[in-house]
Amino acid sequence: MKLYRLKYLAGIALMLLSACSDSSSLDTEGQSGKLQQQTFSVAVESVGELFEGGEGVNPAAVASRRPISSVTPTQTFDKLSILIVEYQSPAKVVYKKTIDNWSNPDNKASIPWSTEDGQGRYATITLTGDECLEEGKTYMAYVIGYQSGTYGGYEPFKGVEVGDYYNQTETVTVPNGGYAEEVFAGAEIFWVEDGVILSKLSGEAEVRHGQMVARRHVAGTFGYFTRVPVLVNGNAVAKLRLVATKSNRTVIFGGFRSVDDAFDFHKDNVINGMNPRMDYDCALAGSAVNNAFSVYEVDLCKWFPGNTENGLLPLDMNGDGYLDSADTNWRTDEEAYPEGTISLPRGTVFGDSFWISVVMTQEDVDAGVPTFQMQMLDAGGKVIKYWDVVLRNYETAGENRTLVSLPEGENGRTVITELDNIDTETCFSIVRNRLYTMGEKNQSQNYGEDEPIDLSTAGVLVLDARHEWQIMNSIIFN
């Protein structure tokens, strides 16, 4: 996995160096001898299922919702903010920029790129005059990619301008009644030699031309099912629901304060959520009180409509007792997945959600608390069947965990704590930048590779923890 990632990043680096070679060959000094120009490039890797409109997105669909549409979902966000500060204390801001309309294929802020391993969009950033970084100084460069309007209208580095001192930790918080959204972040140390911006991806990596990686700072999960029974023990099935026993509201962008360690961004198995929710909105099976949180719901009557006797229940069109491809009344739930946001074969249902990382404790393990529980509900919301979801290969999903915390709040420093992996099959921590899936949902044109879970025979529901998000969907600075 590590070897593949290094090869992949090296390919992107070569591509971008070639793309900006014309500008980097320009004279960097004016007649006065003062540095006049430097460049670096920003690239966002984007693979997987594309929204309608070809390379890019359907703006109407993005405005309403951006689902996790496959195991390699296309990145879609409209703003990318960059901040560069002096690597010293206090940390003075020397550069700030926000690129708008990043994913819009009609805009000129970014242009397509492609290699044999991936594709996406990139832009060359040019520093001129007083913007140029000084020879002999070290800098910390930060980047955040986000969709405007999410997290209550979050704006990175708000109120911070060039010349100010940057001494805060960036966080985003899900507003009351809202939900987690995709957000990317990263940091890297920059320095200048002979007028060229240089950086290193890790302590062992070779020096390269101003390259930085930003990763997703949330996790994600989806469920992909077919052949849903119409009745369970004589009870009519109305909904499928995934619930979680823990939920955080706030994402910490680890290391985002003054001169914190840039390599915090390169750690694996990171848990960077805080501000735990206590507003439980549903219950585990058998509980008389709410003690869980709804992750996603699949309202079956919206996928198999037409039940005139009870509009809250799906219609089994062919009457065989299962909701599947044989039912010609099937359609995509367009309220959950507006046209152009996902493509599914007939007879399947799908649910998804971004999720802020959470840590499960030894007390949770000892008590047998499940991280996720999949439920079948009747029309009144009663749980009529459930599975405590099992994590595949939980022993090898990560030997250690890295917990990022802010014990002193946003004006304090992040604390990085290494945790032992205490995961069990059903009680496991959720780490950032990982996709937890039930069923295999690939790109829209590859239905033959899809493997939805057959709920008519499922005795155990197994969750796969996918690491592709760490490799294939990265923001690369070069």
N, C-alpha and C positions, 0 to 999 in steps of 0.2 A: 504493500500500500504506500509506504513512504517513498520507495523507488519510483513508483508510477507518478506520484505527486511531483517529485523533483523533475522528472522528465517532462511532465506536463507544463510546469512553471517555466522550465528552460525553453520550451517551445514558444510559449507566450512571450517570453523576454526577447527572444530572437526576432519574432514577428514585429514586436513594438519598436525595437531598436531600428529595424529596417524602415518602419513607418515614419519614424521621426528623424531619420538620418539626414534628410535635406535641411531641416531646421537646425540640427545639432552641428552641422558643418559651417554655419554662418559665423562671422566674426563675433566673438563674445566681448570684445573690448572696443570702446570708442577711442577717439583721438586723445582723450584725457587719460586713457589707461584704466578707467573705471569699468567694471563689469557691466555690460549692457543687456545681456540676454542669457537665459537658461531655459531649458525645457524638460518636462517629464510628461509621461502619458498615463492616463487613467483608462483602464479597460474593465468592463463587466462581462464575465463569462455567462453565457445564456444558452442552455441546452434543454431539450425535451419538448413537450407539447407547446405549440404556439397558439396564441389566441387568434381570432379571426382577423383578417387583414394582412396575412402574410407575416413577414418578419417584423415583430412589434406587437402591438396590442389593440384591442377594441376599446377606445376611450370610454364609451358608455359602460362597458362591462367592468373596467377597472374602477370607474367612479362608484359602482355599486358594490363590487366585491372582487377580491383576488383569491380564488381558491387554490389549494394544493391539487393540481390536476393530474399528476402522475408522479412516479418515483424520481423523475428529474424535471420538476416544474420550472417553467420559464420565469426568470426574474422580471418583475415589472414594478418599477418605482420611478418617480418623476424628478426627484431631487438628490443631488450628491454634494455634500458639504465638506470642504477641506479647511483645515486649520494647521498652521505651522508655527511652532513656538521655539524659542531658544532653549536648549537642553541645559538649563541651570535653574537655580532657585534664587529669586523669583523668576518665573518663566514668562518672558515677554513675547507677545504675539507679533510675528513679523509678516504673516500672510493669511488672508482669509478669502475664500471664494465659494460660491454655490453655483452649481451647474443645474439649470432648469430643463424640464422636458427630456430627461435622459432617455427614457424608453420610447419616446415618440419617433416612429420611423420617418416622419416628415420634417423633423427639426434637424438643424445642422450642428447642434452642440456635440453630437457624437456620431460616428460613422461605423458601419459594419466591419468586422474582421472575422477571419476564419482560419483554422488550422485543421489538420486531420483529426485532432482530438476534441475539437470544440469550436464554438462560434460565439459571437456576441457583438458588443459595441465598444468603441474606445474614443478617447479624445486626447489631444495633445495640449498640455497646459504650458503657456509661455510666461516666464517671469522676465520683466524688463526693468531697467533702471534701478530705482531704489527697492523694488521687489526682490531683486536677486539675493540669494543667500551668500553670506560672506565666506571667503576662504579661511580655513583654520578654526571655524566655529562648528559646533554640533547642534543639531536641531531635532525636535520631535515633530513628526507629521501625523496628523489624525485625519480620518475620513469616516463619514457616516452617510449611508445610502438609505433613503426612506421615502415613503409616499406622503405627500402633503395632505394634511387633514387627519392623519392617523395619530393615535395616542393623544387625543384631545388637542390637536393642532401643534404637536411638538415641533420645535425649531432648534436644531443643534447649535451650540455655542451662542445662544441668544444673549444679546447685550454685550458680547465680547468683540472688540474692534482692534485693529492693528495699533500697536503701541500700548495696549492694556496688558495687565498681568493676568495670566490664566491660572486660576487656583481652585478649580471646582472639579467634581466628578460628574460626568454626563450620565443621566439616567432617563428612562422613559417610563411612564406609568399608564396603565389601562384605566380610563375614566370609568366611573360608576355606570353600569349598564353597557359598557363597551366590551371589546374583545381584543386579544393580542393580534398584532399584525407583523408581517415580515419586516425586519430591519437589519441592516448590516453595519459593522463597525470594524475598525482596525487601526493600528498605529505602527510606525516604524521610525528608526533613527536615521536621519539624513546628515550627510556632511559633504563638503565641496573640495574637490581636488582638481587643479588646473581648470577651474570654471565649470566642472561637471558635477552634478548632484549624484551621490553614491549612497548605497544602503546595503544592508544584509538582512536576509529573511530570518536567519536564526544564528545562534552562536557558532554553528558549524558550516553554514552556507558560505559560498564565495561572495565576495563583494560584487555587486552588480549596479547597473545604472538606475538609481532612484526607484526601486521596485518595492511595492507594498501590497499585502494581501489583507482584505477585510472579509470576515466570515459572518454568516447569519448569527445573530445573537439570541434567537429564539429557536425552540424545537418545533417540530410539526408532527401531525399524526393523521392518518386516514384509514378508513375501513371500506372495503370493496366486496360486495356480497351478491349472491344470486340464490335462487330456489329457497326463498323465505317461506316457511310454513304459514299457512293461513290460520291454522288453529294449533294451540299448544295446550294439551290436557283439557280440551273443550273450550278454551278461552280464545277469542278472536284477537289476532295480533294487529296492533295499530302502528306501532313505532319501534325502531331500533334506537338505542341510546348508549353512547359511551360516556361513562362517568369516571372522575378522578377523585381521589381522597385528599389531594392537596392542590392548591393553586396559588401562585404568586401574582401580584399586580405590577411589580416594578422590575425592569431590566437594568442591570448595572453594566455599563461599558467599561470593563476592567482595565485599570491602568490609566484612565483618562483624567489624570490630575497632575499638573506641573511636570515633574521629571520622574514619574513612576516608571517602572520597568516595562519597556516596549515588548519584551518577550512574554509578558502576561497574555498577550493576544495570540501567542503561538502554542499555548498549552492545550492538551486534549482533555476530553471528558469534563468540561467546565460547567459548573452550576453557578449561574450568575443572577438568580432571581431573589427578590426580597419582598417585604411588605405582604406577608401571607394574608389571603382572604379568609374571612370568617363568616361571610354571608352565604352559607350553604344553600343551594337551590334544589337539591334532590337527595335521595337516600339510597344507600346500599341495600341490596336485597335483604329482607328480614329486619331492617331497622325501622323503629317506630318514629324516629325523628330524622330530619335532614342532616346528613353527615358527609355529603359529597357534592361535587360540582359537575354540571353538565359540560362535556367537552364538545360533542356534536350530537344532533338528533337526525334521524332519517324518518320523515313522515311518509309512511308507505302509501297513503291515499293520494299523495301528490305525484307518485311514480306510477301507480296503477289506479287511475281515477275511474269514476263512473258508477260507484256504488250508490244506487238510488235509495236503498233501504236505510243505510247509515253512512252519511258523508264523511264520518271520521275514520272509516275503515276502507282498506283497498278493495278493488274488485278483482277477483280471480276469474278472468274472462273465460277461460276454458274449463273451469271447475275441477281441476285435477288436484286441488289442495295446496298448490305451490305458486308463488309469484316468480315467474321466470320468463325466458324468451318465447315460450309458447303462448303467452298472453299478449294479444295484439293491441291491447289498450295501453301498453307501456309507453311512457314518455319520460324525459328528464324533468326533474323538479326545477322549473325555471325560476322559481322564487329563490331557491338556494343557489342555483347555478344559471345565471343569466346566459342568454344565447351567446355562444362564442367563447365561453370560459372553460368548457370541458366537452369532451366527446366520449360517449360510452356506447357499447353494444346493447342491443335490446335485451331486456330482462334483468339488467344489473341495477344495483342501487349503490350510492356512494355518500360518504360523509367525511368531513375533514375539519381541521382546526390547527392554527398555530397555537403554541403553548409555551409559556414561560417556564424555564427550568426550575425544578424543585429537588430538594434533598430528602430522602427517606432515612430515618434514623434507626439505630439499633433497637430502640423501643418499638418502632413500627414493625420491624422484622420480627421481634419476639412476640408481638401481639398478633401477627399474621395479617396485618393491614395490607390489602391489595393496592397497588398503584392505580390500576385501571380495572373497571368491571364493565363488561358488555351486557346490556339488558334488552329483553323484549318486553314491551309494554302493551297493556290493553287500552281501550279507548278512554278509560278513566285515569290512566297514568300509573296503574298498578303493575309492579314487576311480576311477570308470569313465567319468565325463564331468565337465567343469567349465567355468565361465565366470568370467573376471575381470570383475566387475560395473562397468559404465560409469555415471558420474554425468552426468545430463542437464544441459546448460547450466552446466557446471562453471566457465566463465569468468565468468559473471554471478551465481554463487551467493553471492558476497560479495567485494567488492574487497579488503577487508582482514580480518585476523583479530585478535581481542583475546585474548591469552594471560594468564590469571590464574595466578600461582604463589605459593608460600609458601616461599621459600628458607630462612627461619629457623624453619620449623615453625609449629605452631598458636599459639605465643606471640609470633610475629612478625607483621609487617604483610604484607598481600597486595601483590604487585608486578604492575602492569598494563603489559604490553608489546604494542605494536602490531606486527603481523606482515604482511608482504606476502602476497597470495594467490598461492601457487605451485601450486595444484591442477592436476592433469591429469585426463584422463577416468577413469583407474583408480586414481590415487594422490591422495587428497584427505583433508583433515582432517575430523573429525566434531565439529560444534559443538553446544553445549547448546541445548535448546528447539527442536529441529528433528526432523521425522519423515522418515525415509528409507524409501521404499516401492518395492516391485516389484509392480505391479498396482494396480488401483483398487478399494478396498473402502469402500463408503459405509455409510449407516445401514441397520439391519436390514430396514426395510420397503421399501427401494429397490433390490431385486435388479436391476432393469432398468438401473441405473446402474453396476453392478459390472463390472469388466473384469479378470478373472484372466488371468494370462499363460499362453498355450498353449505348453507345453513340448515339444510334438511338432514345432513349427516354429521355436522360438526360436533364432536364430543368435547374437544379442547380448541380454544381459539389462541393461536400463536402469533405473537407480535415480533416482527423483524425490526432490528435497529440498524438503519442504513447510514453508512458513513459517506455516501457519495456527495452529500452537501458540502463536506469539507474540501472536496477536490474539484468537482465539476462546476460548482456554482460559487465562484469566488470573484471578488473585486481585486484586480491586479493593478498595482501602480508600477510604472516602468519609466 
